[in-house]
Amino acid sequence: MRTSSAADSAAAAPGASTRDFAAVDLGSNSFHLLVARVGEDGLMQVMDRLREPVRLAAGLDADQRLSADARSRALACLGRFGERIQHLPENRVRVVGTNTLREMYQGAAFIETAEAALGHDIEVISGAEEARLVYEGVTRGLEADMQRSLVVDIGGGSTELVIGDQRGPQLLESVALGCVVHTQRFFDDGQITRKRFNAARLAARVELEYLERPYREAGWDMVIGSSGTVRGIWRVLMARGWSDDAITRDGLDKLVELLIDTGRISAIRFDGLRDDRRPVFAGGVAALAGIFDSLGIERMRTSERALREGLIYDLCERNGGDAIRSESVLATARRYAVDEAHARDVVETARHALDQVAESWELTQPQHARLLEWAALLHEVGLSISHASYHKHGEYILRNSDIQGFSQTEQKLVSVLVRLHRGKLSSNVLDGVPTVWAQPVKRLAILLRMAYLLNRSRKPGVVPDFRLRASRNTLDLELPGLWLENNPLTRADLEREAGQLKAAGYRLGMA
C-alpha cells in the first residue's frame, strides 16, 4: 500500500482505458501478469497475458533465504511486467505475493526492491485470502448453473482447497503442498522411483489429513482444478488419450505409472507438457494423486481461470465500493461482540477529525480513510478477552485472524491502529510496518485516540462539533463554549492525552 499522490492514484496516462485492470500473481513457481477489460455486464475480456517461470520457491535455502540467482530472475521479470502496466493507475492494478513471499526470510526487504522494479505495491496475502480469490476467479460466470463445488488449486508452494456454491466459499484452506517444494523434497536428485513416488503421494495425504473429514462431510457435486499443475496434467492425459474433458482417477494412475517408468526428471518428454513445467511435474503429479486419495475424488474438471482472474474481479469490487472488506470488518466486529452502535459513533468522530486535518497531515488517500474507519469499528474487539489491556488483545486478534479481502500488510496496519488507540503511543509497536506507512499510521492513530476519548462516555450524541487544526507535529483542538468545563472527565482524559502525545513528539493544544 503506497502513499502516492492523489493525482497518481486517480489518473492514468493519456490514452489509458478506464476499464482496463491488471493483476500480477507472484507465485512460488511462476510470475503471471493478466491485463483484462471488464464491461458493465461483468464479462471479462483478456487483453494480454504474460507468464515467466521464475521458480521463486526453488531459490529458497534451508533458512528461507532467497538466492542471488532467484532474486535476479524475479527482479528482471518484474521490470518487464512494470513496463507493460506503467500506463495504468494504481487503483486499477493489484499485485499479490503468495506462499514463498509468506515464508521468505527478510521478505520485506525483497518486497521493497521488487516494488521499485515493478512500479506498484505488492501485497502478501494469507493462504485463506489466496483461496478466496482462487474461488472467485474459477467460479465467476458459473453462477447460473453453479453446483456445490470443490475447487483445487496446486501452486508451487501451496495448495488451496475451497468448497462453495452460489453464495460463495463455505470451507477454505491453504496447505503447504506445492509442485516445487514437493519435487525438491522427494525428487531433488532427479530420480523417480516407485518408492519415492509412493512416499510423495502419502506425504501429500498427510498434509491434508486434518481437513479430510470435514471436507468429505461437507460434500460437493463437482470438482474443479485450476492453475498450471492441474492444467499441465490434463494436457498430458489428453495427448495420450487417457482423458476427455476431465482428469479421472484411472487416467491419473496411468500417468503415475508413466512417470515411474520414465525414471528421471530429465527424461520427461511428454506431449502437451511445456518445457518449463517438466522440472516440477513429478511433484505436481504426486500432490494431485494424494489429493485424489485423501478426498476420494474420481473426476476433476479443469479451469483456465485462477488467482489472476479473482484479483481482477476483486479490483472491480474495490473500485465499486469495496463491499468485501467492509463486510469482513463488520463480520469480525460481530464475531467478537463489539458494541456496534458505539463503534459507529467512534467512526463518525474519527471521520470528522480526518476531514479537517487530511491536507495538513498528508492523509488524503482513500486508503487512509478506510484504515481509520476499519480500526474505529474494530477498536474494541479485544474486550472479548479482557478489559485489561484490551487494545493489546485486539492487536493480537486482528494480526492473526484470516480476514477476507485483506492483505497481511493491511491487517498489520489495522491491528497497529487498534493497539495504539489507547495507552502509550509507542514507536516500537510500529516495528514491521512498512517505512512509508510509519508516519501516516502514527497520525491516524492520534485521530483515532481523539475519537475514542471524545466518545468515552458512550452516550450517543455527546460529541460536539469540534474543530481541529494540524501542523507538522501539532494538533489544536477547539471545543464549543463551556463544553470542557461541563465534561470534566473528558477534560482530564484530554490533558492526560496531551502528556502521552508529548512523549511521542506531538503537541496537543486545547481551547
N, C-alpha and C positions, 0 to 999 in steps of 0.2 A: 504494500500500500504506500504509494509515493505521495508526497505533498507537493505536487506540481501546481503551477498557476492555474487560475480558472480558465484562462484562455487556452492553455494546453489541453485541459480535460474536456472542454466544451466544443472545441472546433477542430475540424480536420483540415488538412492541406487542401488547396483549391483542387476541385475535381474529384475529391473523395466521396464515395457514395455514403449517404447517411443510413443506408440499410445494410451495409457490409459489416460483418463481425469476424473476428479471428480468435481461434483457440489454439493454444500451444500446450502440448502434453509432454512433459519432461519425464518420460518413462524410464524404467530401470534397464530396458533393452534398447529401445528406440526413442528418438525425439520426433514428435509429429507436429505439423502445422496445418490447420484447416482454416480456410477463408470461405465464408458462406454468406449468402444473402437470404434473409428471412422475410417473406411477404407478410402482409396484414392477415392473411389466412393461416399463418403459422407454418406454411410449407417452406422447406429449406432447399436452396439451390446452391450446390457446391461450386465455388468459383476457382478454387485452387487447393491442392494438397501437396505437402512436402513431407518426406519421411527420411530420416537418416539413422542408421544402426550405430548409435554412439556407444552402446554397451556400458553404461554408467556403473551398473552393479558389478560387472566383471572388473572394474577398476578399483574396487574397494579391497583393502587388505584385511588381515585378521583384526586389526584395531579400528576398522571402518574409516580408514584414511584413504582419500582419493589419490590415485597415481597421477603423475605428471602427464602421461600419455592420455589418460581418460579425460583429464581436465582440459587438455589442449583440444581434443576431439569435440568436447562439449561446447567450449567457447567459440570454436570455429563455426560449428553448426549454428549456434545462437546468433552469431554475426550475420550469417546468411539469412536466417529467419527474420532478423531485425530489419534487414534491407527490404524484405518483401512486405512488411506490415508497417513501415515507418510513416506512411501517409494516414494511418488510421488513428482516430482519437483514443485516448486512454480508456474511456468508458466503453469502447467497443472491442477491447482486447482483454482476454483473460488467460493468464499463464499459470499452470499449476505443476508442482513437483510432487511425486508420489513416493513409493516405498524407499528408494535409495536415498533421496533427499531427507526423508524422515530419519533414516538410520545413520547418515554420514556424520563423522566426527568433524566438529567445527564447520558444520554446513552453512552457518550464517555468513562466514567469510567468503565461501564459494558463491553463495547466492548473490552477495553484493557485487562481486565481479561479473557474474552471469547477467545480472540486471543491466549493468553498464554495457555489456556486449549486445544484449537484445534490445535495449531501449525501453523496456517495460518492466513493471513489477512482477515478481514471482511469488506465488502463494504456495506454501507447503500445506497440503491438505491431509486430514486424517484418513485412515482406511475406511471408516464409516462414510465420510463425505465422498470419497472416491467411489464407493459402492453406490451411493445415491445418484451420483452423476452418471455412472455407467448405466444404471437402470433407466434414468431419464433419457439418455441417448438411444438406448436399444428399443425402448417401448414407445417413444413418442410417435404418433401416427398410427399405432396399432389399436387405439382406444375403441374404435368401432366394433372390432371383433376380438377384443383383448380377453384372453383366458388367464386364469391364475397361472403365473409363470415363475419358473426358476431361471434366473439369469446368472451365467457363469462367465467370468472374465479372467483369463490367466495372463498375467503380465510377466515382466522379467523378474520382479522381486516379490510380488504378492498376487493373491487370487481373491477376487471379490465374488461373493455369492449372495444373491438377493432373491427373496420371494415376495411377489406383489401381484396386484391386479389393477383395475381401473382407478382405484383410489390412491394408488401409489405403493411404495415398498412397505411391507409389514415386518419382514425379517431381513436384516442385512449384516454381513460380516466380512471382514478382510483378514485373511490368514497368510502367514509367512510361507508362501508356496509359489514359486515362480520358475519360469523356464531357465533363466540364467543361473540363479542360485542353486536350483536342483541339479542342473548339469554340472556345475562346479563341485557340488557335494559328492556326486556319485560317478561322474564320468570325466573327472578333471584331466586324466591322462589320455583321454580319447578312446579308451577301450569300452566296448559294450558287451557284457556277458549276461547270461540269464540270471546268475546270482545277483549281479549288481542291479539289473533292471527290476528284479523282484523286490530287492531291498528298497529301491527308489519308489516303487509303486506302493509298498507297505508304508514307507515314511510319509507319503502324501496322505494316506488314510489316517495315520496317527495325527497329523496336523488338523484333520477335520473331525477327530473323534468327539470333541466337546459339542459340536453342532449337529452331529449325525442324527441324534434322537429328535431334537426339536424341529429340525428341518423335515425329517420324514413324517413326523406327526402333523406338521402344518400342511404338507402335501402341495401338489401342483398338477396342472393339466398339461403343461407344455414346458420344455426345457430349451433355452436359447443360449448358445455360446457366442462370445464376441472376442474381438482383438486378434492379433497376429498368430498366436499359438493355435488357437482353435481353427481359425480360417486356413492356416497352413496345413494342419492335419486333414481338414475336409478336402482341400485341393488335391492332396496326395491320394486320398481314398477315391476321389472322383476319377483321377487319372488312371487308377488301377482297376476301375470298375467295381470297387468294393462299397460304393455309396451312390445314392442318387441326390436327394436334396437335404440329406442329414447325415450326421455321424451316428452309426449304430454300434452297439457293443460288439457284434460279430466283425464288422469292418475294423474297429479299433484293435481287437485281438489279433487280426491278421497283420495289421501294421506293427504290432509289438513283435510278432514272430519275424517279420521282415527286418526290423531293426536289429534283433538279436543275431539273425543270420548274417547281416551286413558286418557286424563285429567291431567296426571302428567309425568314429565320427567323420574322419577324413574320407571314408569310403561312401558316405551318404550322397547319393546322386539320384534323387527321386524326382520323377516328372511332377510338375506342379509346385515344387518347393523352391522358393527363392534362395539364391546362393547365400545371402547374409543371414538366413534363418537356420541353415544347416548346423552351425556350431552349437546351437542351443535347442535343437529339435528333440534330442533324446530325453532331456529333462522335461520338456514340454509334454511329450507323449506319456511319460511316466506320471506326471502330475495329473493329466486328464484321465488316465486309466485309474488312478487312485480315487479320483472324484467319482467316476462311474461306479467303482466298487463301493465306496462309502455310502453314496446316496441311492444306490440301486437304479441308476439311470440306464435305460435301454436305447433311447433315441434322443439326439440333440440337434435341433435346427441351429443354423449359424446366421449371424447378422454382420453386415459390413459396418454397422454403426457401433460406437462405443463411447469412451470418455470424451473424445473431442466433440462429438455431436451434443452430448449432455452439457458440455461447457457453453456451446453456442446457445442452446435453449435457456440455460441459466443466465447468460448475459442478457438475453431478451427480457427475461423476468426482472432482472435488476434494473434495466433501463425503463421498464414499465411500472416500477414502484417497489420492487424488491419484497414481494409478499412472502417468499420462502423464509428469509431470515427474520422478518418481522413475526411471522407465525411461530418460528422456532424459539425466539426470545420469549414470546408470550407463553408458549407451552412450557418452557423451562421455569418461568416465574410461577406458573400454576402448579407445576410438579413439586416445587418447594414451598407451596402455600404462602406466597408473597401477598401482602395486603395490596391488592391491585389498585384500589382507589387511591391509597396514599402514594403508591409508586407513580401513578399518573399525575398527581399533584407535583411531585418532585420533578417529573419530566417537564411539565409546563413551566415551572420556575426556572429550570435549567435552560430551556429553550429561550425564555425571555432574557436571561443573562447572556447567553451566547449571541443573540441578535444584536445586543448593544456593544459587544467588545470584539466581534468577529474580525472586523477590519484592522483594528489597532493591535490585536494579538495574533493576526495571521491565521485565523481559524475559519476560513471562508469556504473550504472544500466540503462537498456533500458528505464525505466520509467522516468529517469532524462532527457534524450534527448527528449522524447516525450512531457513531460510537457513544456520544454523550447520552443520547436517548436510550440506547440499549443498556448502558451502565446504570442509568437512573431507574429503569424498570427492574433491573436485577440487583440493585444495591443491597437488598435485604435477604437474598437467598440463603445467606449463612445463618440466619435466625433459626432455620430448621434444625441446626445442630446445637447452638447455644447462643445466648445473648452476649456472653463474654467473648470478646474478640471476634464477633460475628463477621466483621469485614475481612478478617483473615480466613475464616471458614469459607466465605463467599468466593474469595480469590481461588482457593483450592478447588472448590466445586466447579467453577467456570473454566479454570485452566485444564481440568482433567476430564471434563464431560465431552461427549460427542454431540455437538450442536449442529443440526443440519444447516447447510448453506455457508458455514463459517470455515475460513482457513485457520490454521494453527496460529498464525500471527494475529488475526482478528480476535480470536478467543483470548490470546495473551493480553492484547490491549484492553479488552473489556474487563478481564479479570484484574488487571493492574488498576484500572479506574475504580473498580469496586473496592479493592484493597485500600486505595488512597482517599476514599470519600470521608473517612474519619481517622482520628489518631494522628500520628506523625506523618508529615509529608516527606518520607524517607527516600533519598535518591537510590539506595540500594534495591528498592522494590523495582526500579526501572532496569535492573540487570537483565539482559536478554532481550530488551526492547530494541528494535532497530534504531540506529542513531538518529535517523531522520525524524523519528517519532518521539524522541525523548522530550523535547520542549513542548510540542503540541499536547502530548499526554499530560504533562505536568500542569499546563494551563487549563486543559479540560477538567482535570481533577479538582483544581481550585474552584471552577464554576460549579461542579457537582457538589463540592463541600458547602458552597454558599447555599445552593438549593436545598441540601439536606438540613442545614441549620435553620433556614427560614421556615421549613416545614416540620421542625422537630416536635411541635405541639400536637401534630397530627390532626389539627382542626381544619376542616375544609374552608377555603376562602379566607384564611387568616393572613396570607401573604399580601402585602400592599403592592402598589405599582411603584416599585423601587427603580432607581437609576444607577447605572454602573458606568464608570469611565476607566479606561485602562491605558497605561503606557507600558514600556518595556517590562519593568518589574514592579509595577504599582497598580493597585486596584482600589478605586474610590467608590464607596457605596453610599448612596443618598436615599434615606427613607423619609416619607412624608411626616410633617408635623411632629407630634409627640409620640410617634409610634414606638420608638426605642424606650422612652420613659414608661409607656404603658405595657411594655413587654420586657420586664427586667430579666427574665431567664434567658431570652434570646439575646439581649444585650450582653449578658455575661458570657454566653457562648461565643458571640462575635468578638468580644475582647480577648477571650482565650484563643480564638482562631487567629487573631492578629499576631499573637505571640508564636503560634505554630508556623504561620507563613513567614514571619521574620527569620525564624531559624532556617527556613528553606530559601532565603534570599529574596522574598517578596514583601512588599509593604501594603497593608490593608488600612485604608482610611475610611472613617465613618462620619456621617453628618445626618 
